[in-house]
Each structure stands twice: as C-alpha cells, then as structure tokens.
Amino acid sequence: MGLLKMKFTFQRRVRLAQGLWLLSWLAVVAGALTFSMGVFLKAELLRRAEVMDNTEIHAVPNTLIVVGLASLAINFFAGRICQDSLDATRFSRWKSFLQPYFVLSLFFTALMLVAVIMSCAMKGNLEESLKIGLKNGIRFYKDTDMPGRCFQKETIDRLQMEFRCCGNNNYKDWFEVQWISDRYLDFTSKDVKDRIKSNVDGRYLVDGVPFSCCNPASPRPCIQYQLTNNSAHYNYEYQTEELNLFSHGCREALVSYYMGLMNTIGGGVLSVFILQMSVLVSARYLQTAIEALAGQENMEAETEGYLLEKGVKETIKEKMDAIKKFLQINEVDAAAGEASAEAAEKPAPAAS
C-alpha cells in the first residue's frame, strides 16, 4: 500500500506541474538568499577573527553556502522537469535522472535543517571562542610594534566603541594586563619602577582602562585612571559611578549580536527548508502520477500519485535488504579476489 496516495486527473496534473514550476523558481531565489546569508554571516565572523579563537563557528556559514549553491542547481533542474512533464516523450528522457535528483534533494534539504539546528546551538562554542579570543586581544593590545599584532589595539578600540562594551567580562579585565606599551613608559620614574616591581611578572599594571571604554553618555569628563581611588577625583564614588564607563563586557555584547544574527538567519533558512520540502513532495507526486500513464493510450486518463510505493516500514526494510545484499556481494568479490591472488602466488609443484 502506497504512502499518501492521491488521485490526479489531467487537469490536476497540469495544475500540479504549473504550481511546481512556480515553487521551484521561488526555491531558486530562496537558494540564492540562503547562499547570500551564508556569505554575510561568514564575512561578519571574519571581521572579528582577531578576537575569536577557533574555526568551528564557521561550520554554520559554510553549510549555508554549500546548501544555497546546491539549492540553486536542484531547483533549476526541478523547473526544467516541470516544463517537460506534460509531454510523455520529453519527460521520459528525465527518468534516469529522477532517482539521483530525489536522493540529492533529500540530502541537501536535511543539511538545511541541520544548519538551522546548528545556528541555534552555536552559543556555547561562540562564547568559548570569544572568551579566549578577547582575552588574547586584550593581552596583545600594547603590541603595536610587533608584526601580526600591529592592528590589535585599533581592533579592540573600535570593537569597544561600536558595541559599547569594555573588557572581556567587564572593565576590571584591564586591571590584570599591561595594556600600555613599554615605549610610552618612563622607566626613570619611581612610580613606573615601583609598579613594575610590585608584581612577580614585571608588568606595569594600573587601575585604568583605554579611552574606548569611556561612555559618551556620562555627564562628567571620562575618568580612565585611578578608577578605584575615590580620593583621586572630586565627587567620585567608583562603586556607584555607572555612566562613566561601559558597564558590560564585550563577550556578552558579541554573543548577543551574533546569536541574534544566527537566530534571524535560522528563521529564514527554516522558511526555505519548508519551501524546499514542498518542492520535493510536489515533484514526487508529479513523477509518480505521470509514470502511471506508461503503457496507456489515453494520456488524459486519471492516475494515482504517492510519496512512497509501499509503507514506511516496508520501504526502509527493502532499502536495508538491498544495502545488505550489495555489501555481501562486495565481500564475496573481495574474498574471491584474495583467493585468486593466493593461488597465483602459490608456487607450482615440481615435475617428477
């Protein structure tokens, strides 16, 4: 018994072919949009590559790019099938391509769903990547003269100003690193010497932050140095001075930004997935309804269309049996090949 059988008159087959033609071209446009979303997301991730630690998070945009390109080809092919579907002679030439078409369509449609799930489940990897990347970015902030790190300071400053954030978790992260380059320190100064000697690593640590942490919404001029010293500034209490610096860390800001981006893209790709499934189901109904006309003289006769010729369990069992049979044949061929090789290597008996 077939799965989800439906009756198709000639008029219904015509309408199905026309509807599928329209859906397939809509899916081509959707495939182009999927590809564009993948490229955009990858470009956004590459923009912040200096503050990210691993490449696993590129799995989502890479998948979207591959699926988008595949969708363009698959749905263009479906559109061509629709154009020839009402002519038995022209449709017959596509018959050998239909099985690979359905296999590839199912694979890439499932991959599209995987991309949606990955985009929602990427938060953990993203947080870990930013945690390490931002920590290194802050640590290398002062290395403006070192090849490969010359633009690290500019990257961090632009990041903090654009996302209105400070540090990795908060502004206190800057207290733990030397972010002022040695070339701008006066080593004859007693204060500089005392600060360098005050820690085992020999770093110049201050309770201050770069200018990019300053909040322009603050009503007073920004206080960057001696942030924890209330007596160093008039009418100042660092524990309650909320507007002076950006209050939240850049990791939180970037995770929020990228997860918002991925969730929006995930919703768009889910819509494309539904559209792609509609194309796949419609194409299967059209194929089976037209193939039922084989051997009939009346090309306008009523036919049956279905998704599966048998039930789900029977179809799965049949496919598994075919795979097992194929593997057994390969094993027999391999064993026969090994036996032949051994026989060829075995020396012939000496003549008496």
Solvent accessible surface area in square Angstrom, and as a share of the most:
residue,aa,sasa,rsa
1,M,204,0.91
2,G,6,0.06
3,L,56,0.28
4,L,110,0.55
5,K,99,0.42
6,M,74,0.33
7,K,109,0.46
8,F,8,0.03
9,T,49,0.28
10,F,63,0.26
11,Q,109,0.48
12,R,90,0.33
13,R,3,0.01
14,V,32,0.18
15,R,146,0.53
16,L,34,0.17
17,A,4,0.03
18,Q,114,0.51
19,G,32,0.31
20,L,3,0.01
21,W,106,0.37
22,L,101,0.50
23,L,50,0.25
24,S,0,0.00
25,W,78,0.27
26,L,90,0.45
27,A,1,0.01
28,V,24,0.14
29,V,89,0.51
30,A,9,0.07
31,G,0,0.00
32,A,41,0.32
33,L,103,0.51
34,T,0,0.00
35,F,65,0.27
36,S,59,0.38
37,M,44,0.20
38,G,0,0.00
39,V,67,0.39
40,F,100,0.42
41,L,0,0.00
42,K,54,0.23
43,A,47,0.37
44,E,14,0.06
45,L,0,0.00
46,L,99,0.49
47,R,129,0.47
48,R,16,0.06
49,A,50,0.39
50,E,85,0.38
51,V,1,0.00
52,M,21,0.09
53,D,72,0.37
54,N,49,0.25
55,T,110,0.64
56,E,105,0.47
57,I,0,0.00
58,H,20,0.09
59,A,38,0.29
60,V,0,0.00
61,P,0,0.00
62,N,63,0.33
63,T,20,0.11
64,L,2,0.01
65,I,35,0.18
66,V,76,0.44
67,V,0,0.00
68,G,0,0.00
69,L,91,0.45
70,A,16,0.12
71,S,4,0.03
72,L,54,0.27
73,A,66,0.52
74,I,16,0.08
75,N,0,0.00
76,F,98,0.41
77,F,45,0.19
78,A,2,0.01
79,G,0,0.00
80,R,91,0.33
81,I,11,0.05
82,C,9,0.05
83,Q,97,0.43
84,D,2,0.01
85,S,2,0.01
86,L,88,0.44
87,D,58,0.30
88,A,49,0.38
89,T,110,0.64
90,R,110,0.40
91,F,9,0.04
92,S,65,0.42
93,R,137,0.50
94,W,34,0.12
95,K,116,0.49
96,S,89,0.57
97,F,110,0.46
98,L,4,0.02
99,Q,112,0.50
100,P,67,0.42
101,Y,10,0.04
102,F,22,0.09
103,V,85,0.49
104,L,89,0.44
105,S,0,0.00
106,L,100,0.50
107,F,118,0.49
108,F,40,0.17
109,T,3,0.02
110,A,54,0.42
111,L,45,0.22
112,M,2,0.01
113,L,65,0.32
114,V,64,0.37
115,A,1,0.01
116,V,16,0.09
117,I,104,0.53
118,M,49,0.22
119,S,2,0.01
120,C,78,0.47
121,A,74,0.58
122,M,10,0.04
123,K,101,0.43
124,G,50,0.48
125,N,61,0.31
126,L,0,0.00
127,E,64,0.29
128,E,86,0.39
129,S,0,0.00
130,L,0,0.00
131,K,96,0.41
132,I,63,0.32
133,G,3,0.03
134,L,2,0.01
135,K,131,0.56
136,N,44,0.22
137,G,1,0.01
138,I,7,0.04
139,R,121,0.44
140,F,36,0.15
141,Y,7,0.03
142,K,59,0.25
143,D,19,0.10
144,T,42,0.24
145,D,95,0.49
146,M,87,0.39
147,P,118,0.74
148,G,77,0.74
149,R,73,0.27
150,C,56,0.33
151,F,141,0.59
152,Q,11,0.05
153,K,73,0.31
154,E,75,0.34
155,T,24,0.14
156,I,3,0.01
157,D,6,0.03
158,R,145,0.53
159,L,1,0.00
160,Q,1,0.00
161,M,94,0.42
162,E,97,0.44
163,F,31,0.13
164,R,109,0.40
165,C,0,0.00
166,C,0,0.00
167,G,1,0.01
168,N,11,0.06
169,N,80,0.41
170,N,57,0.29
171,Y,46,0.17
172,K,100,0.42
173,D,25,0.13
174,W,0,0.00
175,F,39,0.16
176,E,113,0.51
177,V,21,0.12
178,Q,16,0.07
179,W,21,0.08
180,I,32,0.16
181,S,17,0.11
182,D,79,0.41
183,R,150,0.55
184,Y,149,0.57
185,L,22,0.11
186,D,82,0.43
187,F,94,0.39
188,T,115,0.67
189,S,36,0.23
190,K,152,0.64
191,D,77,0.40
192,V,11,0.06
193,K,92,0.39
194,D,66,0.34
195,R,76,0.28
196,I,39,0.20
197,K,159,0.68
198,S,90,0.58
199,N,36,0.18
200,V,155,0.89
201,D,94,0.49
202,G,40,0.38
203,R,81,0.29
204,Y,24,0.09
205,L,41,0.21
206,V,15,0.09
207,D,33,0.17
208,G,0,0.00
209,V,0,0.00
210,P,2,0.01
211,F,105,0.44
212,S,2,0.01
213,C,0,0.00
214,C,25,0.15
215,N,17,0.09
216,P,107,0.67
217,A,62,0.48
218,S,17,0.11
219,P,120,0.76
220,R,62,0.23
221,P,117,0.73
222,C,49,0.29
223,I,14,0.07
224,Q,45,0.20
225,Y,104,0.40
226,Q,79,0.35
227,L,4,0.02
228,T,58,0.34
229,N,54,0.28
230,N,54,0.28
231,S,104,0.67
232,A,41,0.32
233,H,46,0.20
234,Y,197,0.75
235,N,123,0.63
236,Y,19,0.07
237,E,68,0.31
238,Y,61,0.23
239,Q,135,0.60
240,T,94,0.55
241,E,51,0.23
242,E,136,0.61
243,L,94,0.47
244,N,4,0.02
245,L,14,0.07
246,F,10,0.04
247,S,84,0.54
248,H,69,0.31
249,G,0,0.00
250,C,2,0.01
251,R,51,0.19
252,E,110,0.49
253,A,13,0.10
254,L,0,0.00
255,V,10,0.06
256,S,75,0.48
257,Y,76,0.29
258,Y,0,0.00
259,M,20,0.09
260,G,37,0.36
261,L,32,0.16
262,M,0,0.00
263,N,77,0.40
264,T,101,0.59
265,I,9,0.05
266,G,4,0.04
267,G,40,0.38
268,G,26,0.25
269,V,1,0.00
270,L,74,0.37
271,S,69,0.44
272,V,13,0.08
273,F,35,0.14
274,I,105,0.53
275,L,37,0.18
276,Q,6,0.03
277,M,67,0.30
278,S,42,0.27
279,V,0,0.00
280,L,10,0.05
281,V,51,0.29
282,S,17,0.11
283,A,11,0.08
284,R,54,0.20
285,Y,21,0.08
286,L,2,0.01
287,Q,16,0.07
288,T,5,0.03
289,A,0,0.00
290,I,13,0.07
291,E,58,0.26
292,A,44,0.34
293,L,12,0.06
294,A,80,0.62
295,G,89,0.86
296,Q,76,0.34
297,E,176,0.79
298,N,90,0.46
299,M,84,0.37
300,E,107,0.48
301,A,21,0.16
302,E,100,0.45
303,T,8,0.05
304,E,60,0.27
305,G,0,0.00
306,Y,44,0.17
307,L,35,0.17
308,L,52,0.26
309,E,113,0.51
310,K,89,0.38
311,G,20,0.19
312,V,75,0.43
313,K,168,0.71
314,E,94,0.42
315,T,25,0.15
316,I,100,0.51
317,K,132,0.56
318,E,83,0.37
319,K,106,0.45
320,M,95,0.42
321,D,67,0.34
322,A,58,0.45
323,I,91,0.46
324,K,111,0.47
325,K,133,0.56
326,F,124,0.52
327,L,93,0.46
328,Q,111,0.49
329,I,86,0.44
330,N,65,0.33
331,E,118,0.53
332,V,99,0.57
333,D,87,0.45
334,A,59,0.46
335,A,59,0.46
336,A,56,0.44
337,G,42,0.40
338,E,114,0.51
339,A,58,0.45
340,S,73,0.47
341,A,49,0.38
342,E,122,0.55
343,A,71,0.55
344,A,88,0.68
345,E,142,0.64
346,K,153,0.65
347,P,116,0.73
348,A,92,0.71
349,P,129,0.81
350,A,102,0.79
351,A,106,0.82
352,S,165,1.06
